[in-house]
Amino acid sequence: MQIKPLAACVLTLALAACASPYVDPDHYSGFLKDYSALKEEKSPSGEPVMRWIDQDVDANRYTSVFVEHSQLYPPPQPTEKIPQSALNGITQFYDEALKNAFARELPLATGPGPGVLVVRPAITAVSAKTKGLQPYEIIPIALVAAGVSAATGIRDQDTTLATEAAFIDGGDNKVVAQVVRKGSGAELANSSEVVQAKDFRGVLDIWAQDIVKSYKELKTK
């Protein structure tokens, strides 16, 4: 089945964006207040991230951490491929991963305040695409090629997740760091397999561990 020229053009551009290890600036969600200072960096695990850290921040001033409930931003429309149950589970796993990782370093606070580091995370994209081919579906940015899934449904599918997070001083509400990154979840067997939250548990754990390791590195500077 042929894809119309306009759709083919869109898919080509999407493929170029997906080939980059960084989130394309055109796909920034608007969750963060300012993206202009983000720079290409490497996370403690060696993965590419877009990151900004206030050079004047003193990480040693924080005696506890408050992890806000992670958001789905902008609010996505669930589909048969990526149901609401999967989206809810992803945010739950993200919250758990962040709290478990930080709890090894700082007491968990019940809210913001002086001496509290506030972590404000969001899941900004969930996607499943046919392995080696064009995107099948991306939430919240939908790039769906009609008829493609039927023709390629027997192929493995890659799953991808993106996050944006702000780190805020709980005393004066000043943003002291920001990060944008994406990562891969478990492969799906074919296009009929439904995305589940557990497909992303591994990447969420890595993100949380990287965030805490970055915090620990700041404390030694």
mmCIF file of the C-alpha atoms, coordinates in Angstrom:
data_MODEL
# 
_entry.id   MODEL 
# 
loop_
_atom_site.group_PDB 
_atom_site.id 
_atom_site.type_symbol 
_atom_site.label_atom_id 
_atom_site.label_alt_id 
_atom_site.label_comp_id 
_atom_site.label_asym_id 
_atom_site.label_entity_id 
_atom_site.label_seq_id 
_atom_site.pdbx_PDB_ins_code 
_atom_site.Cartn_x 
_atom_site.Cartn_y 
_atom_site.Cartn_z 
_atom_site.occupancy 
_atom_site.B_iso_or_equiv 
_atom_site.pdbx_formal_charge 
_atom_site.auth_seq_id 
_atom_site.auth_comp_id 
_atom_site.auth_asym_id 
_atom_site.auth_atom_id 
_atom_site.pdbx_PDB_model_num 
ATOM 1   C CA . MET A 1 1   ? 0.000  0.000  0.000  1.00 0.00 ? 1   MET A CA 1 
ATOM 2   C CA . GLN A 1 2   ? 1.373  3.397  -0.962 1.00 0.00 ? 2   GLN A CA 1 
ATOM 3   C CA . ILE A 1 3   ? 1.629  6.274  1.459  1.00 0.00 ? 3   ILE A CA 1 
ATOM 4   C CA . LYS A 1 4   ? 0.528  9.689  0.184  1.00 0.00 ? 4   LYS A CA 1 
ATOM 5   C CA . PRO A 1 5   ? 3.398  12.116 -0.513 1.00 0.00 ? 5   PRO A CA 1 
ATOM 6   C CA . LEU A 1 6   ? 2.513  14.445 2.384  1.00 0.00 ? 6   LEU A CA 1 
ATOM 7   C CA . ALA A 1 7   ? 2.333  11.551 4.838  1.00 0.00 ? 7   ALA A CA 1 
ATOM 8   C CA . ALA A 1 8   ? 5.621  10.191 3.527  1.00 0.00 ? 8   ALA A CA 1 
ATOM 9   C CA . CYS A 1 9   ? 7.252  13.569 4.065  1.00 0.00 ? 9   CYS A CA 1 
ATOM 10  C CA . VAL A 1 10  ? 5.971  13.770 7.652  1.00 0.00 ? 10  VAL A CA 1 
ATOM 11  C CA . LEU A 1 11  ? 7.192  10.248 8.360  1.00 0.00 ? 11  LEU A CA 1 
ATOM 12  C CA . THR A 1 12  ? 10.618 11.019 6.927  1.00 0.00 ? 12  THR A CA 1 
ATOM 13  C CA . LEU A 1 13  ? 10.944 14.009 9.235  1.00 0.00 ? 13  LEU A CA 1 
ATOM 14  C CA . ALA A 1 14  ? 9.754  11.908 12.171 1.00 0.00 ? 14  ALA A CA 1 
ATOM 15  C CA . LEU A 1 15  ? 12.337 9.243  11.417 1.00 0.00 ? 15  LEU A CA 1 
ATOM 16  C CA . ALA A 1 16  ? 15.082 11.847 11.393 1.00 0.00 ? 16  ALA A CA 1 
ATOM 17  C CA . ALA A 1 17  ? 13.961 13.071 14.805 1.00 0.00 ? 17  ALA A CA 1 
ATOM 18  C CA . CYS A 1 18  ? 13.740 9.541  16.214 1.00 0.00 ? 18  CYS A CA 1 
ATOM 19  C CA . ALA A 1 19  ? 17.261 8.784  14.977 1.00 0.00 ? 19  ALA A CA 1 
ATOM 20  C CA . SER A 1 20  ? 18.650 11.430 17.346 1.00 0.00 ? 20  SER A CA 1 
ATOM 21  C CA . PRO A 1 21  ? 19.436 10.287 20.896 1.00 0.00 ? 21  PRO A CA 1 
ATOM 22  C CA . TYR A 1 22  ? 18.030 13.610 22.144 1.00 0.00 ? 22  TYR A CA 1 
ATOM 23  C CA . VAL A 1 23  ? 14.428 14.809 22.234 1.00 0.00 ? 23  VAL A CA 1 
ATOM 24  C CA . ASP A 1 24  ? 13.877 17.039 19.217 1.00 0.00 ? 24  ASP A CA 1 
ATOM 25  C CA . PRO A 1 25  ? 13.232 20.658 20.317 1.00 0.00 ? 25  PRO A CA 1 
ATOM 26  C CA . ASP A 1 26  ? 10.111 20.623 18.141 1.00 0.00 ? 26  ASP A CA 1 
ATOM 27  C CA . HIS A 1 27  ? 8.766  17.950 20.482 1.00 0.00 ? 27  HIS A CA 1 
ATOM 28  C CA . TYR A 1 28  ? 9.365  19.842 23.737 1.00 0.00 ? 28  TYR A CA 1 
ATOM 29  C CA . SER A 1 29  ? 6.036  19.728 25.538 1.00 0.00 ? 29  SER A CA 1 
ATOM 30  C CA . GLY A 1 30  ? 5.939  23.130 27.218 1.00 0.00 ? 30  GLY A CA 1 
ATOM 31  C CA . PHE A 1 31  ? 6.057  21.532 30.678 1.00 0.00 ? 31  PHE A CA 1 
ATOM 32  C CA . LEU A 1 32  ? 9.273  23.377 31.524 1.00 0.00 ? 32  LEU A CA 1 
ATOM 33  C CA . LYS A 1 33  ? 9.201  27.160 31.751 1.00 0.00 ? 33  LYS A CA 1 
ATOM 34  C CA . ASP A 1 34  ? 12.401 27.736 29.764 1.00 0.00 ? 34  ASP A CA 1 
ATOM 35  C CA . TYR A 1 35  ? 14.287 25.436 27.388 1.00 0.00 ? 35  TYR A CA 1 
ATOM 36  C CA . SER A 1 36  ? 16.827 27.969 26.130 1.00 0.00 ? 36  SER A CA 1 
ATOM 37  C CA . ALA A 1 37  ? 19.603 27.043 28.587 1.00 0.00 ? 37  ALA A CA 1 
ATOM 38  C CA . LEU A 1 38  ? 19.462 23.276 28.001 1.00 0.00 ? 38  LEU A CA 1 
ATOM 39  C CA . LYS A 1 39  ? 22.706 21.763 26.718 1.00 0.00 ? 39  LYS A CA 1 
ATOM 40  C CA . GLU A 1 40  ? 23.642 18.348 25.379 1.00 0.00 ? 40  GLU A CA 1 
ATOM 41  C CA . GLU A 1 41  ? 25.172 16.356 28.228 1.00 0.00 ? 41  GLU A CA 1 
ATOM 42  C CA . LYS A 1 42  ? 25.775 12.772 29.317 1.00 0.00 ? 42  LYS A CA 1 
ATOM 43  C CA . SER A 1 43  ? 23.929 11.289 32.274 1.00 0.00 ? 43  SER A CA 1 
ATOM 44  C CA . PRO A 1 44  ? 25.861 9.376  34.967 1.00 0.00 ? 44  PRO A CA 1 
ATOM 45  C CA . SER A 1 45  ? 24.911 6.157  33.126 1.00 0.00 ? 45  SER A CA 1 
ATOM 46  C CA . GLY A 1 46  ? 26.399 7.573  29.925 1.00 0.00 ? 46  GLY A CA 1 
ATOM 47  C CA . GLU A 1 47  ? 23.115 8.273  28.148 1.00 0.00 ? 47  GLU A CA 1 
ATOM 48  C CA . PRO A 1 48  ? 22.489 11.518 26.211 1.00 0.00 ? 48  PRO A CA 1 
ATOM 49  C CA . VAL A 1 49  ? 20.333 14.135 27.942 1.00 0.00 ? 49  VAL A CA 1 
ATOM 50  C CA . MET A 1 50  ? 19.470 17.784 27.516 1.00 0.00 ? 50  MET A CA 1 
ATOM 51  C CA . ARG A 1 51  ? 20.249 19.398 30.858 1.00 0.00 ? 51  ARG A CA 1 
ATOM 52  C CA . TRP A 1 52  ? 20.713 22.659 32.705 1.00 0.00 ? 52  TRP A CA 1 
ATOM 53  C CA . ILE A 1 53  ? 21.956 23.105 36.282 1.00 0.00 ? 53  ILE A CA 1 
ATOM 54  C CA . ASP A 1 54  ? 22.207 26.453 38.058 1.00 0.00 ? 54  ASP A CA 1 
ATOM 55  C CA . GLN A 1 55  ? 25.946 26.980 38.535 1.00 0.00 ? 55  GLN A CA 1 
ATOM 56  C CA . ASP A 1 56  ? 25.286 28.692 41.858 1.00 0.00 ? 56  ASP A CA 1 
ATOM 57  C CA . VAL A 1 57  ? 23.165 25.953 43.385 1.00 0.00 ? 57  VAL A CA 1 
ATOM 58  C CA . ASP A 1 58  ? 24.456 24.422 46.618 1.00 0.00 ? 58  ASP A CA 1 
ATOM 59  C CA . ALA A 1 59  ? 23.170 20.846 46.724 1.00 0.00 ? 59  ALA A CA 1 
ATOM 60  C CA . ASN A 1 60  ? 24.340 20.489 50.330 1.00 0.00 ? 60  ASN A CA 1 
ATOM 61  C CA . ARG A 1 61  ? 21.711 22.939 51.513 1.00 0.00 ? 61  ARG A CA 1 
ATOM 62  C CA . TYR A 1 62  ? 18.932 20.397 50.944 1.00 0.00 ? 62  TYR A CA 1 
ATOM 63  C CA . THR A 1 63  ? 18.090 18.232 53.916 1.00 0.00 ? 63  THR A CA 1 
ATOM 64  C CA . SER A 1 64  ? 15.078 16.459 52.391 1.00 0.00 ? 64  SER A CA 1 
ATOM 65  C CA . VAL A 1 65  ? 13.361 15.916 49.040 1.00 0.00 ? 65  VAL A CA 1 
ATOM 66  C CA . PHE A 1 66  ? 9.743  16.156 47.947 1.00 0.00 ? 66  PHE A CA 1 
ATOM 67  C CA . VAL A 1 67  ? 8.850  14.169 44.821 1.00 0.00 ? 67  VAL A CA 1 
ATOM 68  C CA . GLU A 1 68  ? 5.685  15.516 43.224 1.00 0.00 ? 68  GLU A CA 1 
ATOM 69  C CA . HIS A 1 69  ? 3.365  13.072 41.479 1.00 0.00 ? 69  HIS A CA 1 
ATOM 70  C CA . SER A 1 70  ? 4.574  12.716 37.909 1.00 0.00 ? 70  SER A CA 1 
ATOM 71  C CA . GLN A 1 71  ? 2.287  14.165 35.267 1.00 0.00 ? 71  GLN A CA 1 
ATOM 72  C CA . LEU A 1 72  ? 1.295  13.124 31.760 1.00 0.00 ? 72  LEU A CA 1 
ATOM 73  C CA . TYR A 1 73  ? 1.919  16.340 29.867 1.00 0.00 ? 73  TYR A CA 1 
ATOM 74  C CA . PRO A 1 74  ? 0.176  17.423 27.792 1.00 0.00 ? 74  PRO A CA 1 
ATOM 75  C CA . PRO A 1 75  ? -2.740 15.167 28.770 1.00 0.00 ? 75  PRO A CA 1 
ATOM 76  C CA . PRO A 1 76  ? -2.772 12.397 26.143 1.00 0.00 ? 76  PRO A CA 1 
ATOM 77  C CA . GLN A 1 77  ? -5.675 10.626 24.522 1.00 0.00 ? 77  GLN A CA 1 
ATOM 78  C CA . PRO A 1 78  ? -5.408 6.897  25.300 1.00 0.00 ? 78  PRO A CA 1 
ATOM 79  C CA . THR A 1 79  ? -5.737 4.434  22.427 1.00 0.00 ? 79  THR A CA 1 
ATOM 80  C CA . GLU A 1 80  ? -6.168 0.696  22.053 1.00 0.00 ? 80  GLU A CA 1 
ATOM 81  C CA . LYS A 1 81  ? -2.399 0.481  21.518 1.00 0.00 ? 81  LYS A CA 1 
ATOM 82  C CA . ILE A 1 82  ? -1.507 2.626  24.533 1.00 0.00 ? 82  ILE A CA 1 
ATOM 83  C CA . PRO A 1 83  ? -4.429 2.432  27.005 1.00 0.00 ? 83  PRO A CA 1 
ATOM 84  C CA . GLN A 1 84  ? -5.042 4.633  30.031 1.00 0.00 ? 84  GLN A CA 1 
ATOM 85  C CA . SER A 1 85  ? -4.038 1.797  32.340 1.00 0.00 ? 85  SER A CA 1 
ATOM 86  C CA . ALA A 1 86  ? -0.550 1.794  30.805 1.00 0.00 ? 86  ALA A CA 1 
ATOM 87  C CA . LEU A 1 87  ? -0.236 5.573  31.096 1.00 0.00 ? 87  LEU A CA 1 
ATOM 88  C CA . ASN A 1 88  ? -1.325 5.515  34.745 1.00 0.00 ? 88  ASN A CA 1 
ATOM 89  C CA . GLY A 1 89  ? 1.057  2.658  35.486 1.00 0.00 ? 89  GLY A CA 1 
ATOM 90  C CA . ILE A 1 90  ? 3.990  4.485  33.905 1.00 0.00 ? 90  ILE A CA 1 
ATOM 91  C CA . THR A 1 91  ? 3.516  7.522  36.175 1.00 0.00 ? 91  THR A CA 1 
ATOM 92  C CA . GLN A 1 92  ? 3.119  5.233  39.201 1.00 0.00 ? 92  GLN A CA 1 
ATOM 93  C CA . PHE A 1 93  ? 6.356  3.395  38.395 1.00 0.00 ? 93  PHE A CA 1 
ATOM 94  C CA . TYR A 1 94  ? 8.134  6.729  37.825 1.00 0.00 ? 94  TYR A CA 1 
ATOM 95  C CA . ASP A 1 95  ? 7.015  8.038  41.214 1.00 0.00 ? 95  ASP A CA 1 
ATOM 96  C CA . GLU A 1 96  ? 8.136  4.839  42.930 1.00 0.00 ? 96  GLU A CA 1 
ATOM 97  C CA . ALA A 1 97  ? 11.501 4.818  41.162 1.00 0.00 ? 97  ALA A CA 1 
ATOM 98  C CA . LEU A 1 98  ? 12.251 8.438  42.084 1.00 0.00 ? 98  LEU A CA 1 
ATOM 99  C CA . LYS A 1 99  ? 11.202 8.045  45.716 1.00 0.00 ? 99  LYS A CA 1 
ATOM 100 C CA . ASN A 1 100 ? 13.113 4.795  46.169 1.00 0.00 ? 100 ASN A CA 1 
ATOM 101 C CA . ALA A 1 101 ? 16.274 6.247  44.620 1.00 0.00 ? 101 ALA A CA 1 
ATOM 102 C CA . PHE A 1 102 ? 16.160 9.499  46.607 1.00 0.00 ? 102 PHE A CA 1 
ATOM 103 C CA . ALA A 1 103 ? 15.258 7.784  49.875 1.00 0.00 ? 103 ALA A CA 1 
ATOM 104 C CA . ARG A 1 104 ? 18.764 6.293  49.945 1.00 0.00 ? 104 ARG A CA 1 
ATOM 105 C CA . GLU A 1 105 ? 20.228 9.809  50.062 1.00 0.00 ? 105 GLU A CA 1 
ATOM 106 C CA . LEU A 1 106 ? 17.676 12.115 51.701 1.00 0.00 ? 106 LEU A CA 1 
ATOM 107 C CA . PRO A 1 107 ? 14.578 11.865 53.888 1.00 0.00 ? 107 PRO A CA 1 
ATOM 108 C CA . LEU A 1 108 ? 11.354 12.180 51.890 1.00 0.00 ? 108 LEU A CA 1 
ATOM 109 C CA . ALA A 1 109 ? 9.437  15.352 52.727 1.00 0.00 ? 109 ALA A CA 1 
ATOM 110 C CA . THR A 1 110 ? 5.643  15.669 52.670 1.00 0.00 ? 110 THR A CA 1 
ATOM 111 C CA . GLY A 1 111 ? 5.732  19.026 50.888 1.00 0.00 ? 111 GLY A CA 1 
ATOM 112 C CA . PRO A 1 112 ? 7.938  21.933 49.815 1.00 0.00 ? 112 PRO A CA 1 
ATOM 113 C CA . GLY A 1 113 ? 9.675  24.230 52.281 1.00 0.00 ? 113 GLY A CA 1 
ATOM 114 C CA . PRO A 1 114 ? 13.088 25.625 53.244 1.00 0.00 ? 114 PRO A CA 1 
ATOM 115 C CA . GLY A 1 115 ? 15.821 23.052 52.766 1.00 0.00 ? 115 GLY A CA 1 
ATOM 116 C CA . VAL A 1 116 ? 13.593 20.870 50.595 1.00 0.00 ? 116 VAL A CA 1 
ATOM 117 C CA . LEU A 1 117 ? 14.512 19.918 47.039 1.00 0.00 ? 117 LEU A CA 1 
ATOM 118 C CA . VAL A 1 118 ? 11.312 19.612 45.003 1.00 0.00 ? 118 VAL A CA 1 
ATOM 119 C CA . VAL A 1 119 ? 11.336 17.173 42.075 1.00 0.00 ? 119 VAL A CA 1 
ATOM 120 C CA . ARG A 1 120 ? 8.640  17.924 39.471 1.00 0.00 ? 120 ARG A CA 1 
ATOM 121 C CA . PRO A 1 121 ? 8.609  15.198 36.774 1.00 0.00 ? 121 PRO A CA 1 
ATOM 122 C CA . ALA A 1 122 ? 6.473  14.619 33.692 1.00 0.00 ? 122 ALA A CA 1 
ATOM 123 C CA . ILE A 1 123 ? 6.091  11.946 31.038 1.00 0.00 ? 123 ILE A CA 1 
ATOM 124 C CA . THR A 1 124 ? 5.841  13.869 27.782 1.00 0.00 ? 124 THR A CA 1 
ATOM 125 C CA . ALA A 1 125 ? 5.666  11.098 25.169 1.00 0.00 ? 125 ALA A CA 1 
ATOM 126 C CA . VAL A 1 126 ? 4.952  7.387  24.898 1.00 0.00 ? 126 VAL A CA 1 
ATOM 127 C CA . SER A 1 127 ? 5.466  5.703  21.551 1.00 0.00 ? 127 SER A CA 1 
ATOM 128 C CA . ALA A 1 128 ? 5.479  2.348  19.797 1.00 0.00 ? 128 ALA A CA 1 
ATOM 129 C CA . LYS A 1 129 ? 6.850  2.036  16.270 1.00 0.00 ? 129 LYS A CA 1 
ATOM 130 C CA . THR A 1 130 ? 7.527  -0.849 13.948 1.00 0.00 ? 130 THR A CA 1 
ATOM 131 C CA . LYS A 1 131 ? 11.172 -1.842 14.306 1.00 0.00 ? 131 LYS A CA 1 
ATOM 132 C CA . GLY A 1 132 ? 13.277 -0.348 11.526 1.00 0.00 ? 132 GLY A CA 1 
ATOM 133 C CA . LEU A 1 133 ? 10.284 1.334  9.901  1.00 0.00 ? 133 LEU A CA 1 
ATOM 134 C CA . GLN A 1 134 ? 8.066  4.367  10.420 1.00 0.00 ? 134 GLN A CA 1 
ATOM 135 C CA . PRO A 1 135 ? 6.388  5.335  13.686 1.00 0.00 ? 135 PRO A CA 1 
ATOM 136 C CA . TYR A 1 136 ? 3.179  3.444  14.388 1.00 0.00 ? 136 TYR A CA 1 
ATOM 137 C CA . GLU A 1 137 ? 1.856  5.704  17.081 1.00 0.00 ? 137 GLU A CA 1 
ATOM 138 C CA . ILE A 1 138 ? 3.185  8.453  19.305 1.00 0.00 ? 138 ILE A CA 1 
ATOM 139 C CA . ILE A 1 139 ? 1.354  9.975  22.239 1.00 0.00 ? 139 ILE A CA 1 
ATOM 140 C CA . PRO A 1 140 ? 0.727  12.868 22.671 1.00 0.00 ? 140 PRO A CA 1 
ATOM 141 C CA . ILE A 1 141 ? 2.170  13.665 19.208 1.00 0.00 ? 141 ILE A CA 1 
ATOM 142 C CA . ALA A 1 142 ? 0.314  11.243 16.932 1.00 0.00 ? 142 ALA A CA 1 
ATOM 143 C CA . LEU A 1 143 ? 1.969  10.259 13.662 1.00 0.00 ? 143 LEU A CA 1 
ATOM 144 C CA . VAL A 1 144 ? -0.188 7.449  12.312 1.00 0.00 ? 144 VAL A CA 1 
ATOM 145 C CA . ALA A 1 145 ? 0.248  6.102  8.782  1.00 0.00 ? 145 ALA A CA 1 
ATOM 146 C CA . ALA A 1 146 ? -2.985 4.463  7.616  1.00 0.00 ? 146 ALA A CA 1 
ATOM 147 C CA . GLY A 1 147 ? -2.513 0.895  6.487  1.00 0.00 ? 147 GLY A CA 1 
ATOM 148 C CA . VAL A 1 148 ? 1.106  0.600  7.562  1.00 0.00 ? 148 VAL A CA 1 
ATOM 149 C CA . SER A 1 149 ? 0.423  -1.483 10.668 1.00 0.00 ? 149 SER A CA 1 
ATOM 150 C CA . ALA A 1 150 ? -1.551 -4.061 8.703  1.00 0.00 ? 150 ALA A CA 1 
ATOM 151 C CA . ALA A 1 151 ? 1.291  -4.500 6.250  1.00 0.00 ? 151 ALA A CA 1 
ATOM 152 C CA . THR A 1 152 ? 4.047  -4.707 8.860  1.00 0.00 ? 152 THR A CA 1 
ATOM 153 C CA . GLY A 1 153 ? 2.293  -6.133 11.916 1.00 0.00 ? 153 GLY A CA 1 
ATOM 154 C CA . ILE A 1 154 ? 4.508  -9.192 12.132 1.00 0.00 ? 154 ILE A CA 1 
ATOM 155 C CA . ARG A 1 155 ? 7.603  -7.092 12.765 1.00 0.00 ? 155 ARG A CA 1 
ATOM 156 C CA . ASP A 1 156 ? 8.955  -6.364 16.239 1.00 0.00 ? 156 ASP A CA 1 
ATOM 157 C CA . GLN A 1 157 ? 8.111  -2.918 17.586 1.00 0.00 ? 157 GLN A CA 1 
ATOM 158 C CA . ASP A 1 158 ? 10.287 -0.526 19.574 1.00 0.00 ? 158 ASP A CA 1 
ATOM 159 C CA . THR A 1 159 ? 8.824  1.425  22.498 1.00 0.00 ? 159 THR A CA 1 
ATOM 160 C CA . THR A 1 160 ? 10.063 4.850  23.532 1.00 0.00 ? 160 THR A CA 1 
ATOM 161 C CA . LEU A 1 161 ? 9.415  7.125  26.491 1.00 0.00 ? 161 LEU A CA 1 
ATOM 162 C CA . ALA A 1 162 ? 10.291 10.801 27.016 1.00 0.00 ? 162 ALA A CA 1 
ATOM 163 C CA . THR A 1 163 ? 10.471 12.857 30.189 1.00 0.00 ? 163 THR A CA 1 
ATOM 164 C CA . GLU A 1 164 ? 10.950 16.437 31.275 1.00 0.00 ? 164 GLU A CA 1 
ATOM 165 C CA . ALA A 1 165 ? 11.701 17.294 34.902 1.00 0.00 ? 165 ALA A CA 1 
ATOM 166 C CA . ALA A 1 166 ? 12.309 20.451 36.914 1.00 0.00 ? 166 ALA A CA 1 
ATOM 167 C CA . PHE A 1 167 ? 14.152 20.626 40.237 1.00 0.00 ? 167 PHE A CA 1 
ATOM 168 C CA . ILE A 1 168 ? 13.021 23.440 42.477 1.00 0.00 ? 168 ILE A CA 1 
ATOM 169 C CA . ASP A 1 169 ? 14.201 25.013 45.704 1.00 0.00 ? 169 ASP A CA 1 
ATOM 170 C CA . GLY A 1 170 ? 11.327 24.442 48.112 1.00 0.00 ? 170 GLY A CA 1 
ATOM 171 C CA . GLY A 1 171 ? 12.143 27.603 50.047 1.00 0.00 ? 171 GLY A CA 1 
ATOM 172 C CA . ASP A 1 172 ? 12.014 30.257 47.337 1.00 0.00 ? 172 ASP A CA 1 
ATOM 173 C CA . ASN A 1 173 ? 10.434 28.257 44.457 1.00 0.00 ? 173 ASN A CA 1 
ATOM 174 C CA . LYS A 1 174 ? 13.462 28.907 42.248 1.00 0.00 ? 174 LYS A CA 1 
ATOM 175 C CA . VAL A 1 175 ? 14.211 26.391 39.491 1.00 0.00 ? 175 VAL A CA 1 
ATOM 176 C CA . VAL A 1 176 ? 17.737 25.071 40.066 1.00 0.00 ? 176 VAL A CA 1 
ATOM 177 C CA . ALA A 1 177 ? 17.957 22.357 37.376 1.00 0.00 ? 177 ALA A CA 1 
ATOM 178 C CA . GLN A 1 178 ? 16.083 20.923 34.404 1.00 0.00 ? 178 GLN A CA 1 
ATOM 179 C CA . VAL A 1 179 ? 16.416 17.805 32.284 1.00 0.00 ? 179 VAL A CA 1 
ATOM 180 C CA . VAL A 1 180 ? 14.853 16.449 29.088 1.00 0.00 ? 180 VAL A CA 1 
ATOM 181 C CA . ARG A 1 181 ? 15.581 12.943 27.845 1.00 0.00 ? 181 ARG A CA 1 
ATOM 182 C CA . LYS A 1 182 ? 14.147 9.885  26.168 1.00 0.00 ? 182 LYS A CA 1 
ATOM 183 C CA . GLY A 1 183 ? 14.749 6.182  26.483 1.00 0.00 ? 183 GLY A CA 1 
ATOM 184 C CA . SER A 1 184 ? 13.732 2.788  25.157 1.00 0.00 ? 184 SER A CA 1 
ATOM 185 C CA . GLY A 1 185 ? 11.341 0.343  26.748 1.00 0.00 ? 185 GLY A CA 1 
ATOM 186 C CA . ALA A 1 186 ? 10.837 -3.340 26.039 1.00 0.00 ? 186 ALA A CA 1 
ATOM 187 C CA . GLU A 1 187 ? 10.309 -4.539 22.466 1.00 0.00 ? 187 GLU A CA 1 
ATOM 188 C CA . LEU A 1 188 ? 6.797  -5.589 21.489 1.00 0.00 ? 188 LEU A CA 1 
ATOM 189 C CA . ALA A 1 189 ? 6.363  -8.777 19.490 1.00 0.00 ? 189 ALA A CA 1 
ATOM 190 C CA . ASN A 1 190 ? 4.122  -7.162 16.861 1.00 0.00 ? 190 ASN A CA 1 
ATOM 191 C CA . SER A 1 191 ? 1.771  -4.272 16.181 1.00 0.00 ? 191 SER A CA 1 
ATOM 192 C CA . SER A 1 192 ? -1.170 -6.009 17.866 1.00 0.00 ? 192 SER A CA 1 
ATOM 193 C CA . GLU A 1 193 ? 0.575  -6.258 21.228 1.00 0.00 ? 193 GLU A CA 1 
ATOM 194 C CA . VAL A 1 194 ? -0.707 -3.629 23.656 1.00 0.00 ? 194 VAL A CA 1 
ATOM 195 C CA . VAL A 1 195 ? 1.775  -1.389 25.472 1.00 0.00 ? 195 VAL A CA 1 
ATOM 196 C CA . GLN A 1 196 ? 1.971  -2.057 29.207 1.00 0.00 ? 196 GLN A CA 1 
ATOM 197 C CA . ALA A 1 197 ? 3.502  0.033  31.979 1.00 0.00 ? 197 ALA A CA 1 
ATOM 198 C CA . LYS A 1 198 ? 5.929  -2.762 32.861 1.00 0.00 ? 198 LYS A CA 1 
ATOM 199 C CA . ASP A 1 199 ? 7.531  -2.350 29.420 1.00 0.00 ? 199 ASP A CA 1 
ATOM 200 C CA . PHE A 1 200 ? 9.106  0.862  30.731 1.00 0.00 ? 200 PHE A CA 1 
ATOM 201 C CA . ARG A 1 201 ? 10.017 -0.085 34.286 1.00 0.00 ? 201 ARG A CA 1 
ATOM 202 C CA . GLY A 1 202 ? 13.695 -0.581 33.446 1.00 0.00 ? 202 GLY A CA 1 
ATOM 203 C CA . VAL A 1 203 ? 14.178 2.796  31.765 1.00 0.00 ? 203 VAL A CA 1 
ATOM 204 C CA . LEU A 1 204 ? 12.283 4.587  34.556 1.00 0.00 ? 204 LEU A CA 1 
ATOM 205 C CA . ASP A 1 205 ? 14.613 3.037  37.143 1.00 0.00 ? 205 ASP A CA 1 
ATOM 206 C CA . ILE A 1 206 ? 17.652 4.190  35.154 1.00 0.00 ? 206 ILE A CA 1 
ATOM 207 C CA . TRP A 1 207 ? 16.277 7.737  34.912 1.00 0.00 ? 207 TRP A CA 1 
ATOM 208 C CA . ALA A 1 208 ? 15.666 7.886  38.662 1.00 0.00 ? 208 ALA A CA 1 
ATOM 209 C CA . GLN A 1 209 ? 19.117 6.526  39.478 1.00 0.00 ? 209 GLN A CA 1 
ATOM 210 C CA . ASP A 1 210 ? 20.754 9.009  37.108 1.00 0.00 ? 210 ASP A CA 1 
ATOM 211 C CA . ILE A 1 211 ? 18.920 11.909 38.717 1.00 0.00 ? 211 ILE A CA 1 
ATOM 212 C CA . VAL A 1 212 ? 20.089 10.926 42.190 1.00 0.00 ? 212 VAL A CA 1 
ATOM 213 C CA . LYS A 1 213 ? 23.645 10.291 40.994 1.00 0.00 ? 213 LYS A CA 1 
ATOM 214 C CA . SER A 1 214 ? 23.672 13.773 39.434 1.00 0.00 ? 214 SER A CA 1 
ATOM 215 C CA . TYR A 1 215 ? 22.521 15.206 42.768 1.00 0.00 ? 215 TYR A CA 1 
ATOM 216 C CA . LYS A 1 216 ? 25.329 13.351 44.580 1.00 0.00 ? 216 LYS A CA 1 
ATOM 217 C CA . GLU A 1 217 ? 27.887 14.678 42.088 1.00 0.00 ? 217 GLU A CA 1 
ATOM 218 C CA . LEU A 1 218 ? 26.690 18.228 42.768 1.00 0.00 ? 218 LEU A CA 1 
ATOM 219 C CA . LYS A 1 219 ? 27.188 17.726 46.517 1.00 0.00 ? 219 LYS A CA 1 
ATOM 220 C CA . THR A 1 220 ? 30.885 16.994 45.995 1.00 0.00 ? 220 THR A CA 1 
ATOM 221 C CA . LYS A 1 221 ? 31.560 20.114 43.914 1.00 0.00 ? 221 LYS A CA 1 
# 
